[in-house]
């Protein structure tokens, strides 16, 4: 993680494939990726009716390969 963590964290969102990992391991990976996120203003999740936490901005999918991840999030990645 030290190799990919920038000296000035600034990512607003992280998308990734964790193909074959368990959901529990994905939660551990989210904690490892958290330092890459920059400052995130507090936001309310209207669907869940709660304040969003930092790990809400890290989306890991254990059911998608890297290629299918690009297909799934193509609009998100283009914006």
N, C-alpha and C positions, 0 to 999 in steps of 0.2 A: 504494500500500500504506500510505503514511503516513496517508491519510484514514480507513482502516478499522482501523488498529492502535490498540487502546485504550492509554491511558497506563499502566494496570495490567493486563498480559496475564493472563488467567485461564481461557481456554477449555481444556477437558479433551480435546476432540476436535473436528475440523473435517470436515464433509462438504460436498462441492461438486461441481457440474457443470463440466467442462472440455470440453464438447461440441465435437467437431471438432479438438481439440488432439492432438498426437502424445503417445505415452507419454513420450518424452524431455522434451517441454515440460511435461508434468504433473510430472515430477521437479523441474524448475526452479520451477514454481509452488509446490510443496511447500516448497522452501527459502524462498521469499518469504513464505509463510504461517506459517512456524515461529515468528516473533516474537509471534504472537497467542496461542500456547499458553502457559499458565501453568506452574507447577511440576508436574512429573509424576513420581510415585514410580516407581522401577525395577520392571519387571515382566518375567516370563519368558513368552515365547511358546512354549507347550507343543507346538504343531503344528510350528513351525519349529525347535524346540529351541535357541532363542537368546534373548538378552536383547532386549527391544523397544527400538527407538530412537524418537526424537521424531517422525520423519516417518511412523512406523507409525500415529500418531494423526491423521494427515491423510489422508482418503480422497477422492480426486478421481477421477471417472469420466468418461472422454472419450467413452464410448458412450451416455451418458444426457443428455437435455435436463433443464432445471430441473424440469419437470412430472414426467417419469419418475423423476427422482431422488427426489422426494417419495414417489412410489409405492413405489420400491425400498426406501427407508429409513423407511417410515412407522412401524414398530414402534420403531425406534431413536429417532426424533424424538419419539415420544410418551412415552418413558421418562425 
